[in-house]
Amino acid sequence: MLNRAILMGRLTADPELRQTPNGVSVVSFSVAVDRNFGGRDGNRQTDFINCVAWRQTAEFIAKYFAKGRMIALEGSIQTRNYEDKSGNKRTAVEVVVDAAYFADSKPAGGVAPTAFTAAPSPAEPAVSYASGDVGDFSEMAADSDDLPF
């Protein structure tokens, strides 16, 4: 059987590191993930996925990620049943995170980005590529011992 989840999205709030009574680190957080298609109005819908991470992964996320940061996650989907304060039976679905990765650039000054813009800023120069000329290369003898490999 296979239960694997791979997500990339933005944290909806700052993750808060907690400890179990046995001293195990745990962090719960939510990730906003845009769908790959838009609705009739052209706007993409967003899903808010609940996640939980344990031990070193939890400590890593709590230390380096904040609200608005892009995060890439690997994990598995888990369901659990519980009873709410009113006595109603509920089911929680969440991703148990095995690994977390940075998915955006390092924030300037340690401040997490709060908005994402897909267009490059005017201050960034346009990237250009140039092709080499055949005259830039020279032929080597096949029996040469100076080959780089």
URURTA-V154771 format. One record per backbone hydrogen bond with DSSP energy under -0.5 kcal/mol. NH is the residue of the N-H (numbers start at 0). CO is the residue of the C=O. E is the energy in kcal/mol with one decimal. If there is no record, write none. Layout:
nh = <NH NH>
co = <CO CO>
e = <E E>
This chain:
nh = <4 6 8 9 10 11 15 16 17 19 22 25 26 27 28 30 31 32 32 34 38 41 44 46 48 48 49 50 51 52 53 54 56 57 58 59 60 61 62 63 64 67 68 70 71 72 73 74 75 77 79 81 83 86 89 91 93 94 95 95 96 96 97 98 100 102 109 110 123 135 136 143>
co = <74 72 70 31 68 29 27 14 25 23 19 17 52 15 50 48 9 30 46 44 42 38 36 32 30 46 47 28 94 26 96 24 53 53 54 55 56 57 58 59 60 10 65 8 100 6 98 4 95 93 91 89 87 83 81 79 77 49 75 93 51 94 73 73 71 69 106 107 120 132 133 140>
e = <-3.3 -1.9 -2.2 -1.9 -1.9 -2.2 -0.6 -0.6 -2.6 -2.2 -2.5 -2.2 -2.3 -0.5 -2.2 -2.5 -3.2 -0.6 -3.2 -2.8 -2.6 -1.7 -0.7 -3.0 -2.8 -0.7 -0.5 -3.2 -2.5 -2.5 -0.5 -2.4 -1.1 -1.0 -2.0 -2.4 -2.3 -2.5 -1.8 -2.3 -1.9 -2.5 -2.3 -3.2 -2.3 -3.1 -2.4 -2.3 -1.8 -3.1 -2.1 -2.4 -2.7 -1.9 -3.4 -3.2 -2.6 -2.3 -3.2 -0.6 -2.8 -0.8 -3.1 -1.8 -2.7 -1.3 -1.3 -1.4 -1.5 -2.3 -1.7 -1.4>
